[in-house]
Structure formats: structure tokens, C-alpha cells
Amino acid sequence: MNIFQRKSRLVSFRVSEKEYESLRRTAAVHGVRGISDIARFAVRKVLAVPLPEQEYWATEDWHVEESVAKLSQNLEQLTHRMDQLVQRLELIKDSSGFQQETTDASLVSLEARRASASGTSK
């Protein structure tokens, strides 16, 4: 079938902004007249595949999308847990720094008392 043959039927469908931009870029990359030629080519490719295979790929795509959605959800959960762990570690670090300062001050005070006591008993 010649793609420059005059067409008499119109098929219209909506696409997302992302899909539209992808079609536009593909048309530009391949140097075709426009989005209609790319869409026509894609439809011809789908129609060339037997129906049982089309159903398989449609089902397979759905499973892939479902898997990607689950992975995204798991990644979000892991990110949230990592943030919680980082916050806990920062709290532990801050509190151990306070404890270290308290311990250091206690040691200085203890050494001062020992020195004072040593100096007095001599």
C-alpha cells in the first residue's frame, strides 16, 4: 500500500501529551510528513500481527505495567524506611554527642577534684 495514496476515511483518537510528543519526535526523526503517517504505520504493524498474538502482547504489557507499578511502590516504601533510619541515626549521633560532652565534662570535673584532693592532702 502506498502511503502517498489519497486517503478517504478518518480515524480519530486521543493521546496523552507524552504520547503526542513521542509521535511528533518519531515523525521528525524519520522525516515523514507528520504524526498521521506514524500513527498509520503503527496501526498497519498491529494489523499485520495475528489476533492471538495481539492479545498475548496486550496481556503481557498489562503484566509488565503491573510489575512496574509494584516495583515503584516498593521503591517508595524503601525510600521512606531509609529516611526513617537516617533520622534515627542522626538522633543517636546527636544524643551520643551530648553524652560524650557530659562524660568529658564529668571526667574533667573528676580530675579537678582528684588534683585538688591530692594537693590538699600533701
TIKEBA-641915 format. One record per residue (C-alpha): residue number from 1; x negated, z, y. Coordinates in steps of 0.05 Angstrom, whole numbers, plus 5000, padded with zeros to 4 digits. Layout:
N
> n | X | Z | Y
> NUM | X | Z | Y
...
This chain:
122
> n | X | Z | Y
> 1 | 5000 | 5000 | 5000
> 2 | 4972 | 4980 | 5067
> 3 | 4971 | 5039 | 5117
> 4 | 4979 | 4990 | 5175
> 5 | 5044 | 4963 | 5147
> 6 | 5102 | 4975 | 5194
> 7 | 5140 | 5038 | 5174
> 8 | 5216 | 5044 | 5178
> 9 | 5230 | 5115 | 5155
> 10 | 5215 | 5180 | 5190
> 11 | 5198 | 5246 | 5155
> 12 | 5193 | 5307 | 5199
> 13 | 5168 | 5376 | 5183
> 14 | 5140 | 5436 | 5220
> 15 | 5069 | 5462 | 5212
> 16 | 5034 | 5524 | 5239
> 17 | 4986 | 5519 | 5298
> 18 | 4928 | 5528 | 5249
> 19 | 4954 | 5473 | 5203
> 20 | 4965 | 5427 | 5263
> 21 | 4894 | 5438 | 5288
> 22 | 4867 | 5425 | 5218
> 23 | 4906 | 5360 | 5214
> 24 | 4882 | 5339 | 5283
> 25 | 4808 | 5354 | 5266
> 26 | 4814 | 5318 | 5200
> 27 | 4843 | 5256 | 5234
> 28 | 4786 | 5257 | 5285
> 29 | 4732 | 5266 | 5233
> 30 | 4758 | 5209 | 5190
> 31 | 4770 | 5164 | 5250
> 32 | 4843 | 5150 | 5234
> 33 | 4897 | 5135 | 5286
> 34 | 4929 | 5203 | 5283
> 35 | 4960 | 5261 | 5246
> 36 | 5014 | 5218 | 5216
> 37 | 4962 | 5178 | 5177
> 38 | 4930 | 5241 | 5150
> 39 | 4998 | 5270 | 5130
> 40 | 5018 | 5204 | 5097
> 41 | 4953 | 5203 | 5058
> 42 | 4963 | 5275 | 5035
> 43 | 5035 | 5261 | 5013
> 44 | 5012 | 5200 | 4974
> 45 | 4959 | 5242 | 4939
> 46 | 5011 | 5293 | 4919
> 47 | 5059 | 5239 | 4895
> 48 | 5004 | 5209 | 4852
> 49 | 4997 | 5274 | 4813
> 50 | 5049 | 5282 | 4757
> 51 | 5103 | 5335 | 4769
> 52 | 5080 | 5384 | 4715
> 53 | 5011 | 5386 | 4747
> 54 | 5041 | 5395 | 4817
> 55 | 5080 | 5455 | 4791
> 56 | 5017 | 5484 | 4759
> 57 | 4977 | 5477 | 4824
> 58 | 5035 | 5505 | 4866
> 59 | 5038 | 5565 | 4819
> 60 | 4962 | 5571 | 4818
> 61 | 4960 | 5570 | 4894
> 62 | 5011 | 5626 | 4896
> 63 | 4969 | 5668 | 4848
> 64 | 4907 | 5656 | 4890
> 65 | 4944 | 5676 | 4954
> 66 | 4970 | 5738 | 4919
> 67 | 4900 | 5756 | 4895
> 68 | 4870 | 5745 | 4965
> 69 | 4925 | 5789 | 4995
> 70 | 4909 | 5845 | 4945
> 71 | 4835 | 5839 | 4958
> 72 | 4847 | 5843 | 5033
> 73 | 4889 | 5905 | 5024
> 74 | 4835 | 5937 | 4980
> 75 | 4782 | 5920 | 5032
> 76 | 4824 | 5952 | 5087
> 77 | 4831 | 6015 | 5044
> 78 | 4756 | 6017 | 5030
> 79 | 4741 | 6008 | 5104
> 80 | 4788 | 6066 | 5121
> 81 | 4756 | 6111 | 5068
> 82 | 4686 | 6093 | 5093
> 83 | 4707 | 6111 | 5164
> 84 | 4732 | 6178 | 5138
> 85 | 4667 | 6191 | 5102
> 86 | 4625 | 6174 | 5163
> 87 | 4667 | 6222 | 5205
> 88 | 4657 | 6277 | 5153
> 89 | 4582 | 6265 | 5150
> 90 | 4579 | 6268 | 5226
> 91 | 4616 | 6335 | 5225
> 92 | 4569 | 6362 | 5172
> 93 | 4509 | 6337 | 5211
> 94 | 4535 | 6369 | 5276
> 95 | 4551 | 6435 | 5241
> 96 | 4485 | 6437 | 5205
> 97 | 4450 | 6424 | 5272
> 98 | 4488 | 6483 | 5301
> 99 | 4469 | 6526 | 5240
> 100 | 4396 | 6504 | 5247
> 101 | 4396 | 6523 | 5321
> 102 | 4427 | 6590 | 5303
> 103 | 4377 | 6601 | 5247
> 104 | 4319 | 6582 | 5292
> 105 | 4343 | 6630 | 5346
> 106 | 4351 | 6685 | 5295
> 107 | 4280 | 6674 | 5269
> 108 | 4252 | 6676 | 5339
> 109 | 4290 | 6740 | 5353
> 110 | 4268 | 6770 | 5287
> 111 | 4195 | 6751 | 5301
> 112 | 4200 | 6781 | 5371
> 113 | 4227 | 6846 | 5342
> 114 | 4172 | 6848 | 5290
> 115 | 4119 | 6835 | 5342
> 116 | 4150 | 6888 | 5386
> 117 | 4154 | 6937 | 5329
> 118 | 4083 | 6921 | 5308
> 119 | 4058 | 6931 | 5379
> 120 | 4095 | 6997 | 5387
> 121 | 4071 | 7027 | 5322
> 122 | 3998 | 7012 | 5337
